């Protein structure tokens, strides 16, 4: 993050955390019309594709209305690689899912949000004796892929899922968004403006796990609204003043980072800056503010001064 108070001076505050990491877990199950479960496999992790990370610039990281809308299955057998753009040999897709829930939580050293849903192929939908070997989620039917993986057995080895004409297939999906910090974790540092040293602390807010699930809209790679960053004279509150304008750099495919300039024009904010709050998306209310950048002593902005925050957001795979 950069902070500029005057046209001829830019003050640099280098800080990377928290970073976003995304991933997904699959589990396959075959069933018959009478409810009999004919196969239930273990949970296994996916491989997030480079093109999937690129799509986070355009789509929310959600199962129900964003990037993860279709489950695709196929018969390709090559091991997944991040450079792939989809399944090797897709045979069917479905956007039929149920049991979709969103959960916020915290594990040791990590906060996360997870979407859980079950994608289903009805009995008889897949042709008789279909030997499925691969699967992946996508934003559209067999295009805009997020991930790819081979079906795995209990040892983690590739396996074949033969679907008979009297069987259907369910795939349980858990799509995770992580921040590499806990609520009790923080990063500290300092920077100089002239002869004054400012100490700061970067932390996650309690909103990460206390908010209504999904309220932040999880726009991981998007920086398209002026209220993505807010400044406040409060040392505790996260609600502040949004920028009056912003400009966002064009995204470079494969970079998995995005930069933008957020500007407070003269008179839009005057006084002490004690907190800079960052939103995960462009949601409204305090539930959207996922992290805060707190100053031990405030920076004063005069009503004749323009303030620019240059913010870079990055993301990756687990």
N, C-alpha and C positions, 0 to 999 in steps of 0.2 A: 504494500500500500504506500502511496505517496501522498503527501499533504502539501498544498501550495496556497500560501496566503497572499503572496504578492506576485506580480507578473514576472519578475526577474529572479525568483527564488523558488526552488522545489525542495521540500524536505522529505527524505526517504525513510520509511519505517519498514524494514524487511521482516515479513512474517508469513509463514506458510500454513501453520495449523489454525483451525482444523482442516484437514483434507478430506475429500469425499472419496469413498470406495464403494463399488457396486458389485453385486454377485447374485447367484441364484442357486437353489437346491431343487432337484427333481426326485420324484419317486413314482414308479409305474405300478399299475394294478390292472389286472384283467378280471372281467366279471361276466356273468350270464344274466338273462332276464329275470330269473327267479331270485336273484340276489347273491348267488354263490360266487365266492371269490376264487378264481382258478389260479391266480398268481399274484403275489405281492412282493415286489423287489425292495432292495435297500434304498436309502437316500444317497444321492451322489451329486457332486458339485458340477456346475457347468463351466464352460469357457466363454468369457465375454469377448466378442470380436471387436476389432478396431473400428469397424463400421458401426457397431452398436454404440461404442463410446462416442463416436462422431454424432450419432443421432440424438444424443442427450442435449445437443444445442437446440434442437427443434421440438422435442417431445418430452412431456412430463414422464418421470420414472414411476409409472403406475401400471398395474395390470388392467384396471377397469376402463380407463379412458385415455391412456397415454401410449407409451412405447410398447408395452407388453400385452398386446391384444390377441395375438394368434399363437396357437401351438401348432408346430409343423412336425411331421414324422416322416422318416424315409428309410432307405435301405443302403445308404453309403456306409463304408467301413473304414475310411481313413481316419486316423486320429485327428482331433480338432486342433486347429492352428488359428492364432489370432488374426492372421491375414486373410482367412477365408471370408466369404461374403454371404454364405447361406449353407443349406444342406447340400450334400453331394448328389443325392437322388431322392427328392421329395416325392412321396406318394399320396399324402393327404394333409389337410389343415383343418383346424376348427377354431372358432371364436366362441364356442359354447363353454361357459364356465359357471361354477356355482360355489357357494360357500366363501365368497370373497370377504376377507376381513383385513384390517390394517392394525398393526400393533406398534407401539413405541416401547423402547426398553433400553436397558443399560447392562452391558456386561463389563467385566473388569477391564478398565482402560478404554472402553469403546461404548459410544451410544449408537443406537441403530433404529431404523424404522423398517418394518417388513410387511409385505403384502402377501397374503396367503390365499390361494384359489385353486380349485380343481377343474382342470380342462377335461372334457369328456368327448369320446367318440362313441356313438350309440351302438348297441348290438347290431351287427350286420352292416354297419357303415363301411368298415374296412373290408376289402375283398377277402375271400376265404384263403386261409393259410398264408397271410401276409407276414413275412419275416422281417420285422422292424429292427433296425439297428441304430438309428440316429434320431435326434430330436433337437428342436430349438424354438425359441420365442421370437416373434417379429411384430412390427407395427402394422404391417399389411399382410394380406394373404400371399405367402411365399415371397415376400420382398421386405426390404428394410429390416434385416435381421439384427437382433440384439446378441444372441448367443447360439452356440452349437455344442452338442456333446453326444457321445455314444452312450447307449444304454449300458449300465454297469451292473455286475453281480456283486455278491457280498465281499469278494476279494478286491473289488475295484477294477476287474478286468472287463473288457467289452463282452457283451452278451447279446443274444438274439431273442426277440420277443415275438414268437409266432402267434398271430391272432387268428382264431378259427372263425368260421362264418356264424357261429352261435355265441360269439364273445364280443364284448365291447372293451374299450380301453379308457382308463382314467389316468391322468398324470397330475400328481400333486406338485404344486409350484410354490416356492417361497422366495420372493425377490427381495433382496436386502440392500439397504442404503446405510452405509456406516460413516461415522465421523471418528477420526482416530484420536479422540479425547474422551475422557469421562467427565461427569459433572464436578468431580473433585479435583480434576487436573487443570493446570493452567500453565501458560508460558509467560515469562517476564523478560523485559528488555528495556532499553533506553535509547534516546536519540537527542541530538542537540539542535537547538535553534538559536543561533548567535552564541551567547555565553550561557544560555540556560539549558540545563539538562532535564529532560522529561522522562520519567519512568512510567512504564505501562504494563498491563497484564491482559492477556488474551485468554478468553474462557468460553465454554459453552454455556448457554442459558438453560434454566430449568424448563423452559418452553419445549426443549427437545423431547422430553419424556412426559411432560404434563399437559401438552396441548391436545386438543381434539385431533385424533389421527387423520392425517391427510390434509390438514388445514394449510400446511405450508406449500402444498401443491408440488413440491419436490422438483423444481425446475433447476436441476443440477448444473447444466451448462448454459442456462439462459440468463441474460443480463439486459432485459428489455424494458425495464420500467424505472422511473425516477426514484421510487421509494425502496429500491433494493438496498440502499444504504441510508441510515438516518443518524443525525447527530443530536446530542442532548446536553444540557447543562446539569443534568442529574447524575449522581454517582451510583444510583441504584436502578432507576427505571430504564426500560429499553425503548419506550415510545419517545420519538423525537421529531425533528424537522426533516422532511424529505428534500432532496435536491430539486432545484428549479428546472434543471435540464440535464441531459446526459448524452454522451456519444459512446458507442460501443465499437471496438475494432472488429473487422471482419474475421470470422473464424477460419483457421487454417486446418484442413483435414489432417488428422493424425497427431495434432498437437495436444489435444485434450486439455486446453486451457483457453480462457477468455478474459480479455481486459476491457475496461470501460472507464471513462472519466465522468464523474458526478459533480455537478457544479451548483453551488449556492451563490446566487447573484447578490451584489451589494444590497444590504437591507433585508434579505430573506432570513438571515440569522445574524444576530449580534449578541455578544456576551461570551460566556465561558463554555468551552467544550470539555466535558468530563468523560463522556461516553460516546463511542461510535458503535452502532448496532448494525448487524448484517442480517439480511433476510435470505432464506433459502430460495424463495420464489417471490412472486408478487402478491402473496396473500395479504389479507388485512388483519389488523389487530396484533396484540403482543405475541400471539401464538406463532406468528411467522418469523420472529426474530430468533435465530438459532445460535448466534454467537455475539459476543460483545468485546470491544477493545476499550479498556478503561485506563484513564490517565491518573497518576497519583497527584499531579498538580495540573490545573486546567490550562488550555491554550485560549487566549482571548482573541476574539474576532470583532473588529470595529464594524459599525454599520455601513462604512464606506468601502469595505474590503470584500473582495470576491474569494470564495473558498472552493478549491477543487480537490477531490479525493480521487486518486487513480488506483483502481482496485483490480486485482487479477484473481480469477477463480480457476482452480484446477481440479481434475478428478481422474480416477483410474479404476482398475479392477482389483479385487481381492485375490 
